[in-house]
Amino acid sequence: LVASCSRSPERWTISAPAGDAYTVIDRNGKTVIPNGRILTPYGRQITVAPHPFGLVLSPDGNTIITSNSGTGPFSISVITGFDTDAPQIRQIPDGVDADEGLLESVFMGLAVSPDNRTVYVSGGQENRVYQFDLATGKKLGEIICDQAFGDGRDYSDGYIGDMVMSADGKRIYVVDQIGFRVVVIDTKAGKVVANIPTGRYPFGITLSPDGNNLLVANVGMFEYSYFKHLDRNNLKGTALKYPAFGYGSAEMKKGIKNDSMDVPGLGEMDAEESFSVWRYALSSGMPELKAKIRTGIPVGAEIEGIPADRKSTRLNSSHT
């Protein structure tokens, strides 16, 4: 897109930084991307498999691991010698085809044991955490994350994402993005020992520098669930052909039930569970919720220069 503007006696032209240059990848110079911008990255570039959404550095600082979410294959890349002229990259699995039973799905979460020997990898929709030997690339095992512990929730369809490990390596805390929980894993036992409720669509998780607090970032607004009248064996015949309720309506918040449908509500968009950071204390051994911190602008708040009707989310601070 080129815009030409004139005013007497001057004339000037607006264009993309690359002008009429073609899109090109130049790893040692200037790369032109499709929108006409120019990239000239600083530092060393190391190419890994597509979509490396997760990244972690081993405790000894010698190894970088990325979790690559495809398109092909789902994999991790183990990078050593990254500060030399000849970095080494091992991809697990190698090649472009996924190895059945190895890494069926990967998303974000990575953690390395304090002895730098084992890497833990979040399994996304496979609802599990994988374990690999960092030196050999050999798969060591899997930790299934569908345990419910009698809380009345069904976690068989979990989506395991970001994770963090305690400094002593005894615990892994990993978010289940569709189960709205923090999964607590005992690494020695190799199993899930607790599910901790959190906000809507937990996406990021970290520990405070002193290791005493666990912080979870929740990025969802609503809590979605299956239509109760839906027959999974007859989706075409029982699915709705139109929205069940209007946005912002009472039915949207509380749900609707009549002779033809039973649709749970989405909840209040202004709830403490939406768009928030939750803080858990770890002093008792298990995460204990201490605060729900809202982020952003409260609905209806008067902010200079922003009309009240432009507000769409409430993000205040509230503590428990």
Backbone bond lengths (Angstrom), bond angles and torsions (degrees), N, CA, C in turn:
res aa  C-N    CA-C-N  psi(-1)  N-CA   C-N-CA  omega(-1)  CA-C   N-CA-C  phi
1 L - - - 1.466 - - 1.527 108.45 -
2 V 1.318 116.40 125.13 1.458 121.78 178.25 1.512 108.32 -123.89
3 A 1.318 115.77 126.05 1.460 120.42 177.80 1.522 108.62 -112.93
4 S 1.311 115.45 133.95 1.457 119.88 179.61 1.514 109.11 -115.82
5 C 1.303 116.42 126.07 1.467 121.54 -179.33 1.532 107.89 -124.34
6 S 1.282 115.60 143.61 1.465 118.11 -179.92 1.510 110.12 -135.73
7 R 1.275 114.19 147.47 1.447 121.16 173.97 1.532 106.44 -152.57
8 S 1.233 115.97 137.46 1.467 119.48 -174.99 1.531 109.77 -72.31
9 P 1.337 118.31 133.35 1.476 126.43 1.29 1.528 112.13 -98.40
10 E 1.395 119.18 9.26 1.455 121.38 -173.95 1.528 110.92 -95.52
11 R 1.337 115.61 158.14 1.459 121.92 176.05 1.530 107.40 -142.12
12 W 1.350 116.44 134.13 1.450 119.08 179.46 1.531 110.09 -142.34
13 T 1.331 115.83 157.52 1.471 122.86 -174.36 1.526 109.97 -127.03
14 I 1.335 115.86 137.76 1.457 122.20 176.30 1.524 108.27 -108.11
15 S 1.335 117.55 130.00 1.459 121.23 177.98 1.520 109.18 -149.84
16 A 1.338 116.32 170.04 1.462 120.83 175.26 1.524 109.48 -63.63
17 P 1.336 118.21 151.68 1.473 120.47 -177.82 1.520 113.76 -54.98
18 A 1.329 117.03 -33.44 1.464 119.63 -177.59 1.518 113.04 -81.67
19 G 1.321 117.97 -4.27 1.459 120.31 -179.44 1.511 111.36 61.31
20 D 1.320 117.68 -127.58 1.458 120.95 -179.73 1.530 111.96 -99.32
21 A 1.336 117.39 17.12 1.467 121.23 178.89 1.526 110.28 -69.95
22 Y 1.337 116.91 145.13 1.452 122.22 178.32 1.529 110.78 -77.55
23 T 1.328 115.61 156.29 1.458 120.88 174.02 1.524 109.64 -61.91
24 V 1.342 116.89 132.51 1.450 120.76 -178.38 1.523 109.79 -155.58
25 I 1.327 116.47 145.76 1.465 121.98 175.19 1.522 108.34 -104.24
26 D 1.308 116.45 119.21 1.464 122.63 176.92 1.523 107.40 -128.80
27 R 1.314 116.69 100.32 1.468 121.07 -172.99 1.523 112.60 -68.63
28 N 1.319 117.00 -17.59 1.459 120.25 -179.22 1.524 112.68 -109.24
29 G 1.329 116.46 7.91 1.456 119.53 -178.79 1.507 111.91 -150.30
30 K 1.332 116.48 -128.02 1.457 121.55 -176.79 1.523 110.23 -102.10
31 T 1.323 115.07 125.55 1.460 121.44 176.12 1.518 109.25 -101.39
32 V 1.322 117.12 131.00 1.461 122.43 177.51 1.520 107.75 -102.26
33 I 1.340 116.71 120.15 1.461 120.82 179.95 1.528 109.55 -95.01
34 P 1.353 118.22 165.71 1.467 120.59 -169.88 1.524 116.25 -57.09
35 N 1.329 118.63 -25.52 1.469 118.93 -179.90 1.531 112.67 -86.07
36 G 1.333 116.92 7.11 1.457 120.63 176.14 1.505 115.14 88.18
37 R 1.326 117.14 2.70 1.466 119.23 175.98 1.523 110.22 -83.50
38 I 1.321 115.56 159.46 1.458 121.58 -176.67 1.529 109.15 -115.63
39 L 1.332 115.72 131.48 1.454 121.44 177.70 1.522 109.49 -108.86
40 T 1.325 115.14 129.12 1.466 120.75 174.47 1.529 107.32 -133.44
41 P 1.353 116.80 75.71 1.467 120.34 -173.35 1.521 112.81 -63.00
42 Y 1.312 114.94 146.94 1.452 121.19 172.51 1.528 108.85 -86.09
43 G 1.290 116.87 156.95 1.454 121.46 174.21 1.515 113.68 77.72
44 R 1.333 114.90 -173.44 1.456 122.45 -176.93 1.530 110.44 -85.53
45 Q 1.330 116.28 140.34 1.456 121.63 176.53 1.522 109.50 -107.41
46 I 1.335 115.65 130.39 1.464 121.53 177.71 1.523 107.47 -124.52
47 T 1.310 117.76 121.62 1.465 121.72 -176.92 1.525 110.75 -86.55
48 V 1.337 115.55 130.05 1.457 121.68 176.70 1.530 108.49 -119.94
49 A 1.324 116.82 -173.72 1.461 121.47 179.64 1.532 109.92 -67.90
50 P 1.343 118.21 164.76 1.469 121.25 -174.59 1.531 114.30 -60.99
51 H 1.339 114.03 144.54 1.463 124.61 172.20 1.530 113.31 59.80
52 P 1.321 117.98 62.88 1.460 121.41 177.10 1.531 111.26 -79.46
53 F 1.329 116.41 82.80 1.465 120.92 -175.75 1.532 113.02 -78.20
54 G 1.318 117.45 -20.84 1.459 120.21 -179.46 1.514 111.52 -114.94
55 L 1.348 116.60 148.51 1.462 121.98 -177.76 1.523 108.96 -150.11
56 V 1.337 116.10 135.04 1.456 119.77 176.58 1.529 108.69 -148.23
57 L 1.326 115.56 150.65 1.462 123.21 175.63 1.521 108.00 -110.50
58 S 1.316 117.35 133.64 1.462 120.73 179.52 1.526 110.22 -63.38
59 P 1.350 117.97 154.31 1.470 120.36 -178.16 1.526 114.24 -55.89
60 D 1.348 117.72 -32.32 1.463 118.95 -179.67 1.530 112.38 -82.51
61 G 1.338 116.81 -2.34 1.454 120.91 176.80 1.514 114.94 76.02
62 N 1.330 118.03 10.62 1.465 121.01 -174.60 1.520 114.49 -99.58
63 T 1.326 117.13 -13.24 1.461 119.73 -173.56 1.517 110.60 -134.51
64 I 1.331 116.46 134.20 1.458 123.36 172.30 1.521 107.78 -107.70
65 I 1.321 117.01 135.47 1.460 121.37 175.83 1.518 108.54 -124.37
66 T 1.326 116.75 135.15 1.460 121.69 173.00 1.525 108.93 -117.52
67 S 1.326 116.71 146.25 1.467 121.27 172.35 1.522 107.25 -104.65
68 N 1.324 115.75 123.64 1.459 122.24 -169.99 1.530 110.04 -111.24
69 S 1.337 115.71 117.75 1.460 120.53 -172.38 1.527 114.18 -93.47
70 G 1.314 117.47 28.66 1.463 120.97 171.56 1.509 113.40 88.67
71 T 1.292 119.22 -179.53 1.452 123.76 33.92 1.523 115.29 -80.28
72 G 1.292 120.00 -30.73 1.433 117.14 177.69 1.520 111.74 -154.77
73 P 1.316 117.87 132.00 1.460 123.87 -12.68 1.526 111.46 -94.10
74 F 1.330 117.48 170.66 1.458 119.42 164.27 1.524 106.43 -62.13
75 S 1.325 117.14 129.08 1.461 118.52 -171.55 1.515 111.06 -160.95
76 I 1.323 114.96 172.73 1.454 121.53 165.24 1.526 107.96 -124.00
77 S 1.326 116.53 149.92 1.455 122.40 175.94 1.521 108.51 -114.95
78 V 1.312 116.56 126.44 1.462 123.08 179.88 1.529 107.27 -107.51
79 I 1.330 116.07 116.68 1.462 121.59 -172.21 1.529 109.69 -116.36
80 T 1.311 116.29 122.59 1.462 121.97 174.90 1.529 108.65 -122.26
81 G 1.328 115.99 163.46 1.454 120.37 -178.84 1.517 112.79 60.66
82 F 1.328 116.41 30.33 1.467 120.57 -175.44 1.521 112.92 -70.33
83 D 1.327 117.59 -14.21 1.465 120.93 177.96 1.531 112.13 -99.86
84 T 1.345 115.98 15.71 1.462 121.25 177.88 1.527 109.41 -113.67
85 D 1.327 115.33 177.91 1.461 120.14 178.27 1.517 112.44 -77.74
86 A 1.324 117.33 -10.02 1.465 120.37 -177.55 1.532 110.24 -136.09
87 P 1.339 118.62 71.31 1.468 120.58 178.46 1.528 111.55 -63.14
88 Q 1.329 116.02 146.12 1.464 121.06 178.43 1.533 109.21 -104.37
89 I 1.336 115.79 135.96 1.464 121.47 -178.98 1.518 109.18 -126.04
90 R 1.329 116.20 125.13 1.460 121.21 171.63 1.528 108.21 -112.95
91 Q 1.310 117.23 125.70 1.460 121.03 176.98 1.522 108.85 -103.22
92 I 1.342 115.34 134.53 1.467 121.57 178.35 1.530 108.66 -122.90
93 P 1.363 117.57 113.24 1.471 127.98 -5.11 1.523 110.54 -76.03
94 D 1.327 117.73 160.62 1.451 120.35 176.92 1.525 109.42 -80.92
95 G 1.312 117.48 162.23 1.456 120.86 -177.95 1.515 112.21 82.55
96 V 1.337 115.47 -170.03 1.465 120.79 -175.26 1.516 112.85 -105.44
97 D 1.324 118.21 -6.66 1.458 121.67 -178.84 1.519 110.04 -102.92
98 A 1.327 115.57 135.52 1.460 120.28 177.89 1.528 110.21 -70.35
99 D 1.324 116.19 145.14 1.455 121.44 175.85 1.523 108.89 -94.79
100 E 1.328 116.74 120.65 1.461 120.59 -178.45 1.533 109.97 -59.49
101 G 1.325 115.81 132.70 1.447 120.48 179.05 1.512 114.52 84.39
102 L 1.338 117.16 1.93 1.463 119.36 -178.38 1.529 111.15 -103.94
103 L 1.327 116.80 -65.25 1.470 122.81 178.96 1.533 107.56 -142.84
104 E 1.319 116.41 83.16 1.460 119.32 -177.77 1.522 112.25 -70.04
105 S 1.326 116.64 -28.01 1.466 121.85 179.00 1.510 108.23 -155.86
106 V 1.332 115.91 149.20 1.467 121.79 -179.37 1.518 108.03 -142.97
107 F 1.334 116.89 139.53 1.462 118.17 172.61 1.523 111.58 -155.52
108 M 1.290 116.60 115.82 1.459 127.20 168.42 1.521 114.62 64.68
109 G 1.320 118.79 -69.84 1.447 122.76 -161.12 1.520 115.43 -64.23
110 L 1.332 116.02 131.51 1.458 123.72 176.32 1.521 109.16 -144.78
111 A 1.319 116.96 146.00 1.462 121.90 173.27 1.517 108.41 -153.59
112 V 1.335 116.38 144.75 1.459 122.06 -179.88 1.522 108.70 -118.51
113 S 1.321 116.44 135.15 1.464 121.66 -178.74 1.526 110.72 -64.14
114 P 1.338 117.81 154.66 1.467 121.24 -177.78 1.526 113.90 -57.92
115 D 1.343 118.07 -26.14 1.468 120.22 179.33 1.525 112.39 -87.30
116 N 1.340 116.52 5.98 1.474 123.11 176.59 1.533 113.32 63.65
117 R 1.330 117.40 20.89 1.459 120.35 -176.09 1.526 114.08 -101.17
118 T 1.334 117.24 -29.23 1.464 120.45 -172.41 1.516 110.28 -124.09
119 V 1.338 116.30 135.37 1.455 121.10 173.37 1.528 108.07 -113.48
120 Y 1.332 115.46 134.30 1.457 123.11 177.42 1.527 108.04 -104.37
121 V 1.337 116.14 136.54 1.462 122.01 -172.47 1.523 109.70 -129.57
122 S 1.339 116.76 127.33 1.461 120.75 177.94 1.525 110.40 -70.58
123 G 1.330 115.47 137.62 1.459 121.43 -174.30 1.505 116.02 -99.27
124 G 1.354 118.72 13.42 1.457 119.73 175.57 1.515 112.85 54.35
125 Q 1.337 116.88 -128.47 1.456 122.03 -174.59 1.530 113.29 -69.52
126 E 1.326 117.87 -10.43 1.464 119.63 175.91 1.526 111.84 -77.51
127 N 1.337 117.37 -6.81 1.466 122.39 172.06 1.529 111.66 59.57
128 R 1.324 115.88 44.24 1.460 119.81 -179.55 1.528 110.22 -154.55
129 V 1.317 115.48 168.56 1.462 122.77 175.21 1.520 107.75 -119.32
130 Y 1.332 116.17 128.89 1.463 122.13 -179.66 1.529 110.10 -94.02
131 Q 1.334 115.92 153.06 1.462 122.68 176.74 1.524 109.71 -124.86
132 F 1.357 116.08 132.17 1.460 121.12 178.97 1.519 110.60 -131.90
133 D 1.317 115.45 147.83 1.454 121.76 171.41 1.524 107.51 -74.94
134 L 1.318 117.11 121.40 1.455 121.25 -173.43 1.534 111.87 -69.83
135 A 1.327 117.70 -28.10 1.465 120.62 -177.85 1.520 112.26 -80.96
136 T 1.331 116.66 -40.40 1.466 120.45 -173.87 1.524 113.62 -102.96
137 G 1.354 116.87 -19.81 1.457 120.17 -174.83 1.512 113.49 81.06
138 K 1.321 118.06 1.62 1.463 121.84 -179.08 1.523 110.89 -71.40
139 K 1.333 115.82 137.71 1.467 120.37 176.88 1.523 109.26 -73.89
140 L 1.343 115.79 130.77 1.456 121.61 -177.55 1.520 112.98 -100.30
141 G 1.329 116.74 -24.17 1.456 118.46 -179.27 1.512 112.38 161.86
142 E 1.333 114.99 -174.62 1.462 122.71 179.42 1.525 108.92 -137.82
143 I 1.326 115.50 148.69 1.468 121.21 174.03 1.520 107.32 -117.56
144 I 1.322 116.63 113.14 1.462 122.30 -178.43 1.528 108.75 -77.38
145 C 1.336 116.55 136.15 1.474 120.33 -172.13 1.534 113.16 -114.20
146 D 1.337 117.79 32.27 1.465 119.22 -176.84 1.530 113.87 -100.53
147 Q 1.334 117.98 8.57 1.455 120.87 -178.83 1.526 111.52 -65.23
148 A 1.338 115.80 138.77 1.466 120.60 -176.75 1.525 113.42 -110.30
149 F 1.340 119.31 -23.53 1.465 123.83 176.94 1.529 112.48 57.40
150 G 1.322 117.34 31.36 1.455 120.52 173.81 1.512 115.63 68.92
151 D 1.343 117.71 22.50 1.463 119.80 -179.13 1.526 112.83 -89.47
152 G 1.318 116.65 4.57 1.460 120.08 177.57 1.515 114.41 82.31
153 R 1.316 118.22 1.11 1.456 121.79 179.86 1.526 110.08 -101.96
154 D 1.325 115.29 148.58 1.455 121.58 177.40 1.530 108.37 -103.29
155 Y 1.327 116.84 114.10 1.455 121.49 -177.98 1.535 111.83 -108.48
156 S 1.319 117.14 22.50 1.457 120.07 -178.03 1.520 112.26 -70.22
157 D 1.343 118.53 -17.69 1.458 122.26 -179.02 1.529 112.17 -111.77
158 G 1.309 117.85 34.47 1.458 120.43 -177.49 1.525 113.01 -65.26
159 Y 1.346 115.15 154.75 1.473 121.94 174.91 1.524 106.70 -125.42
160 I 1.341 115.68 104.02 1.459 122.53 -169.75 1.529 110.05 -87.98
161 G 1.335 116.51 125.17 1.454 121.63 -174.40 1.514 113.42 -122.91
162 D 1.324 116.58 -124.82 1.455 122.44 -172.32 1.528 111.47 -61.30
163 M 1.337 116.60 148.48 1.466 120.58 -179.23 1.517 110.70 -143.68
164 V 1.332 114.54 163.48 1.458 121.39 175.16 1.527 107.42 -146.73
165 M 1.328 116.67 147.58 1.463 122.20 -179.08 1.515 110.21 -113.13
166 S 1.321 116.47 142.84 1.462 120.32 175.17 1.525 109.67 -65.51
167 A 1.329 116.44 156.96 1.464 121.14 -175.23 1.523 112.24 -61.09
168 D 1.343 117.09 -31.39 1.467 120.05 179.87 1.524 112.78 -85.10
169 G 1.333 116.68 -4.29 1.450 120.82 177.71 1.513 115.75 77.68
170 K 1.324 117.85 5.96 1.461 120.42 -175.76 1.525 113.23 -82.97
171 R 1.330 117.13 -23.06 1.458 121.27 -176.65 1.525 110.58 -129.39
172 I 1.322 115.39 142.13 1.457 122.80 166.88 1.517 107.06 -117.85
173 Y 1.316 115.97 133.45 1.462 122.37 174.92 1.529 106.77 -113.80
174 V 1.335 116.81 121.92 1.454 121.09 -174.29 1.524 109.09 -135.98
175 V 1.332 116.99 141.08 1.461 120.03 -177.36 1.526 110.76 -89.34
176 D 1.323 114.66 141.26 1.462 122.98 169.29 1.516 105.89 -102.44
177 Q 1.329 116.71 107.66 1.455 120.32 -169.39 1.521 113.60 -69.04
178 I 1.320 118.26 -30.58 1.465 119.19 179.62 1.524 112.19 -101.64
179 G 1.344 117.03 -10.35 1.457 120.58 176.58 1.513 112.93 -94.37
180 F 1.364 117.01 -4.67 1.459 122.19 178.54 1.531 111.15 52.64
181 R 1.339 115.13 50.41 1.466 119.46 -177.37 1.524 110.09 -146.68
182 V 1.329 114.77 160.46 1.458 122.63 166.56 1.524 106.54 -103.24
183 V 1.319 116.47 123.53 1.455 121.88 178.06 1.526 108.42 -91.46
184 V 1.330 116.70 125.17 1.466 122.10 179.43 1.523 108.20 -101.55
185 I 1.335 116.40 121.83 1.463 122.13 -176.30 1.517 109.86 -114.76
186 D 1.332 116.34 130.56 1.464 122.84 171.53 1.526 106.80 -88.34
187 T 1.347 117.63 111.85 1.455 120.31 -174.06 1.532 112.53 -69.82
188 K 1.325 117.73 -32.51 1.464 119.89 179.87 1.520 110.45 -68.56
189 A 1.332 116.10 -43.49 1.464 119.83 179.15 1.527 111.76 -78.63
190 G 1.329 115.95 -20.75 1.454 120.24 -179.83 1.510 113.21 67.89
191 K 1.357 116.30 40.11 1.457 118.83 -178.63 1.523 111.02 -153.21
192 V 1.338 115.07 163.71 1.455 122.32 176.10 1.522 108.85 -76.45
193 V 1.338 116.35 133.66 1.462 120.22 -178.92 1.532 112.36 -116.09
194 A 1.352 118.04 -10.68 1.459 119.69 178.84 1.519 110.36 -166.11
195 N 1.327 115.19 152.09 1.461 123.35 169.43 1.524 107.77 -118.04
196 I 1.316 117.55 124.70 1.453 122.45 -177.42 1.532 108.49 -112.38
197 P 1.355 118.66 118.54 1.469 120.00 179.59 1.520 111.65 -61.24
198 T 1.323 115.26 144.58 1.460 120.47 175.58 1.521 109.01 -142.16
199 G 1.331 117.62 -166.63 1.457 121.18 -174.13 1.521 113.22 -78.80
200 R 1.329 114.41 -167.37 1.458 120.77 -173.84 1.532 111.06 -82.44
201 Y 1.298 115.03 124.38 1.452 124.53 179.60 1.532 111.47 55.45
202 P 1.322 116.66 68.10 1.473 119.70 177.14 1.523 110.41 -65.48
203 F 1.304 117.33 127.31 1.465 121.33 -171.98 1.514 113.13 -118.44
204 G 1.324 117.61 -37.01 1.458 120.91 -178.87 1.512 111.36 -124.74
205 I 1.328 116.92 148.27 1.462 120.73 179.17 1.526 108.42 -145.95
206 T 1.349 115.62 140.96 1.461 119.82 178.96 1.521 109.18 -154.91
207 L 1.320 115.48 167.07 1.459 122.45 174.25 1.517 109.71 -107.05
208 S 1.328 116.62 148.57 1.460 120.09 172.61 1.527 108.41 -66.94
209 P 1.343 118.14 157.23 1.479 120.49 -177.24 1.521 113.90 -54.44
210 D 1.349 117.62 -32.54 1.463 119.32 -179.98 1.528 112.84 -85.13
211 G 1.335 117.13 -3.30 1.456 121.23 177.93 1.511 114.94 76.08
212 N 1.337 117.49 7.47 1.465 120.61 -175.54 1.522 113.83 -91.84
213 N 1.330 116.85 -13.13 1.458 120.27 -177.72 1.523 110.62 -132.90
214 L 1.329 114.37 142.41 1.450 122.52 175.83 1.521 107.65 -109.15
215 L 1.335 117.54 132.22 1.460 122.38 -176.79 1.524 109.37 -121.34
216 V 1.345 115.79 130.51 1.461 121.89 -179.16 1.519 109.16 -123.41
217 A 1.335 116.70 128.41 1.461 122.14 177.06 1.527 109.18 -98.31
218 N 1.339 115.98 120.81 1.463 122.63 -179.63 1.524 109.13 -104.79
219 V 1.342 117.29 124.66 1.458 120.22 -171.71 1.530 113.32 -112.47
220 G 1.329 118.71 7.54 1.458 120.85 -178.67 1.515 112.73 -96.40
221 M 1.326 116.21 155.84 1.462 121.51 175.73 1.522 111.77 -98.26
222 F 1.344 117.88 -43.15 1.462 121.41 -172.97 1.526 111.42 -116.53
223 E 1.330 114.84 165.66 1.462 121.67 173.19 1.525 108.08 -111.44
224 Y 1.318 115.93 107.91 1.456 121.00 -177.51 1.527 110.40 -90.50
225 S 1.321 116.21 150.51 1.455 121.07 177.06 1.530 108.77 -152.63
226 Y 1.326 116.16 165.57 1.456 120.52 -179.59 1.530 111.52 -65.26
227 F 1.332 116.11 145.41 1.456 119.98 168.65 1.526 107.39 -61.83
228 K 1.319 116.70 131.69 1.461 119.49 -176.31 1.531 112.70 -71.15
229 H 1.339 116.53 -23.30 1.468 119.18 179.78 1.524 112.18 -87.93
230 L 1.331 117.97 -1.70 1.459 121.66 -173.32 1.522 111.04 -73.85
231 D 1.324 116.17 129.83 1.458 122.76 175.04 1.522 107.76 -99.16
232 R 1.324 117.61 110.97 1.466 120.69 -175.85 1.522 111.81 -65.35
233 N 1.328 117.57 -20.00 1.460 121.38 176.70 1.523 112.21 -87.93
234 N 1.323 115.99 -5.54 1.466 120.40 178.94 1.527 108.87 -144.39
235 L 1.320 115.62 60.11 1.458 120.14 -176.14 1.519 111.83 -63.16
236 K 1.318 117.00 -40.72 1.460 120.05 -178.38 1.522 111.58 -63.15
237 G 1.308 116.33 -37.36 1.459 119.85 -177.25 1.513 114.81 -82.36
238 T 1.350 117.77 -22.46 1.463 120.00 -175.19 1.521 114.18 -111.90
239 A 1.339 117.70 -12.08 1.469 119.99 177.58 1.524 110.52 -71.05
240 L 1.320 116.52 150.09 1.458 121.10 179.03 1.515 110.38 -76.36
241 K 1.317 115.63 145.15 1.468 121.28 178.84 1.527 111.77 -96.86
242 Y 1.334 116.15 4.44 1.457 121.57 -177.89 1.525 108.04 -155.41
243 P 1.319 118.90 160.83 1.473 120.46 178.40 1.523 111.73 -60.30
244 A 1.309 115.45 141.80 1.468 119.51 -177.63 1.520 112.13 -74.09
245 F 1.331 117.62 -25.62 1.462 120.32 -177.20 1.513 109.98 -158.73
246 G 1.298 117.01 164.73 1.450 122.80 179.66 1.513 111.89 -85.62
247 Y 1.308 115.21 151.50 1.464 120.63 179.56 1.530 110.37 -63.63
248 G 1.326 115.89 130.86 1.455 121.40 178.59 1.515 114.76 83.65
249 S 1.331 117.56 -2.62 1.474 120.78 -177.39 1.517 110.92 -78.33
250 A 1.337 115.01 165.05 1.465 120.41 177.04 1.521 110.39 -62.67
251 E 1.341 116.53 -36.27 1.469 120.44 179.05 1.520 111.38 -65.39
252 M 1.338 115.93 -36.19 1.455 119.17 178.03 1.528 110.62 -61.39
253 K 1.303 116.72 -39.19 1.455 121.19 -176.69 1.526 112.36 -77.53
254 K 1.341 116.58 -39.91 1.468 120.32 -171.82 1.517 113.75 -106.27
255 G 1.335 117.43 -14.99 1.452 120.33 -178.49 1.513 111.90 98.68
256 I 1.329 115.49 174.54 1.459 121.06 -179.35 1.519 109.35 -144.70
257 K 1.327 115.69 137.87 1.454 121.18 -179.72 1.514 109.06 -141.78
258 N 1.345 115.54 125.12 1.462 120.61 175.79 1.521 108.60 -148.13
259 D 1.321 117.31 -160.94 1.461 120.57 -175.10 1.527 113.08 -66.69
260 S 1.327 117.84 -24.49 1.459 120.14 -173.87 1.530 114.20 -111.80
261 M 1.314 118.98 -13.02 1.468 119.80 -176.95 1.519 111.64 -150.29
262 D 1.322 113.43 154.19 1.466 121.37 174.39 1.522 106.28 -141.06
263 V 1.331 115.06 95.82 1.458 121.58 -172.55 1.529 109.40 -116.07
264 P 1.341 118.31 116.92 1.465 120.00 177.52 1.527 111.22 -63.74
265 G 1.313 115.94 150.38 1.452 120.25 177.01 1.518 111.99 -73.61
266 L 1.322 115.37 165.02 1.458 121.37 179.76 1.523 112.47 -92.14
267 G 1.346 116.33 -8.13 1.457 119.86 -178.68 1.518 112.09 86.01
268 E 1.305 114.82 172.94 1.454 120.73 178.79 1.526 110.41 -71.79
269 M 1.322 116.97 131.02 1.459 119.67 176.91 1.523 111.15 -69.01
270 D 1.327 115.90 -16.54 1.459 122.57 -177.86 1.530 112.08 -96.31
271 A 1.341 117.05 13.73 1.460 120.96 -173.80 1.526 111.58 -72.12
272 E 1.322 115.59 159.08 1.463 121.00 178.65 1.526 112.23 -64.27
273 E 1.336 116.19 -21.60 1.464 119.89 -178.23 1.526 112.85 -76.45
274 S 1.331 117.41 -18.13 1.463 119.78 -175.09 1.526 111.01 -94.84
275 F 1.338 115.87 146.54 1.463 123.08 174.64 1.528 112.26 39.01
276 S 1.314 115.46 72.46 1.463 118.93 -172.32 1.521 110.93 -153.71
277 V 1.328 114.78 166.05 1.462 122.13 170.86 1.527 107.25 -118.40
278 W 1.322 116.57 124.77 1.463 120.82 179.32 1.530 109.20 -105.33
279 R 1.340 114.40 136.09 1.465 120.09 -179.59 1.527 109.94 -111.05
280 Y 1.339 115.02 130.89 1.466 121.48 179.03 1.525 108.68 -120.33
281 A 1.332 116.40 134.28 1.460 121.02 173.29 1.522 108.82 -84.00
282 L 1.337 116.66 144.66 1.462 121.15 -178.35 1.522 112.37 -111.79
283 S 1.321 117.43 13.27 1.463 121.06 -175.43 1.524 113.15 -64.81
284 S 1.347 117.01 -27.94 1.465 120.31 -178.05 1.520 112.96 -89.44
285 G 1.316 117.50 0.33 1.453 121.12 -178.96 1.514 113.07 99.94
286 M 1.338 117.27 -31.91 1.448 122.96 175.91 1.529 108.85 -116.97
287 P 1.334 118.29 148.92 1.463 119.82 179.31 1.531 111.62 -58.75
288 E 1.337 115.73 127.42 1.465 122.29 179.10 1.526 108.29 -119.29
289 L 1.327 116.17 117.62 1.458 120.91 -175.71 1.519 111.45 -62.24
290 K 1.343 115.97 127.55 1.447 121.69 -178.93 1.522 113.03 -120.20
291 A 1.322 118.09 -28.03 1.463 119.25 -176.75 1.517 110.98 -156.24
292 K 1.343 114.74 145.16 1.462 122.94 171.87 1.528 106.04 -118.34
293 I 1.294 116.63 109.83 1.460 121.91 -171.89 1.519 108.90 -105.75
294 R 1.314 117.03 111.91 1.457 121.07 178.61 1.518 110.01 -77.30
295 T 1.338 115.89 147.86 1.457 120.43 -178.53 1.524 109.42 -120.01
296 G 1.305 117.83 141.64 1.462 121.00 175.77 1.514 113.81 102.96
297 I 1.340 115.55 -144.90 1.460 122.49 -169.84 1.527 110.30 -114.76
298 P 1.339 119.54 128.96 1.460 121.15 176.76 1.525 111.69 -62.80
299 V 1.327 116.82 142.08 1.459 121.28 175.90 1.524 109.65 -59.70
300 G 1.323 116.22 130.80 1.457 120.87 177.80 1.505 114.88 83.30
301 A 1.336 117.12 -3.03 1.462 119.27 -179.51 1.524 110.31 -67.16
302 E 1.299 115.63 140.01 1.458 120.41 177.96 1.528 109.11 -88.29
303 I 1.313 115.26 111.33 1.453 120.82 179.90 1.511 108.08 -121.29
304 E 1.299 115.36 132.51 1.452 120.44 -175.66 1.529 111.78 -55.31
305 G 1.318 115.16 125.15 1.453 120.57 176.87 1.515 115.06 88.20
306 I 1.367 117.95 -5.70 1.460 120.91 179.83 1.518 108.49 -121.73
307 P 1.340 118.91 114.52 1.464 120.81 179.15 1.518 111.22 -59.94
308 A 1.331 116.61 145.88 1.461 121.17 -178.09 1.517 112.08 -59.91
309 D 1.354 118.36 -32.92 1.457 119.88 -177.86 1.524 112.80 -75.64
310 R 1.334 117.40 -2.15 1.465 120.64 176.75 1.523 111.59 -90.09
311 K 1.344 117.89 -8.17 1.451 120.37 -178.93 1.526 109.59 -75.97
312 S 1.305 117.34 136.96 1.456 120.51 178.94 1.519 113.20 -127.12
313 T 1.331 118.29 -16.76 1.455 120.04 179.66 1.512 111.03 -137.33
314 R 1.317 115.76 142.32 1.455 120.61 175.05 1.503 109.29 -94.80
315 L 1.300 118.40 128.02 1.418 119.81 177.36 1.502 109.53 -138.96
316 N 1.281 114.90 84.24 1.444 121.33 179.72 1.528 107.86 -107.50
317 S 1.307 116.70 -174.31 1.466 119.89 174.73 1.505 109.32 -106.46
318 S 1.324 117.02 135.79 1.435 120.44 175.69 1.503 108.89 -145.45
319 H 1.301 117.79 140.08 1.464 120.95 -173.07 1.519 110.56 -123.01
320 T 1.324 115.11 149.02 1.458 119.80 177.86 1.517 108.49 -113.12
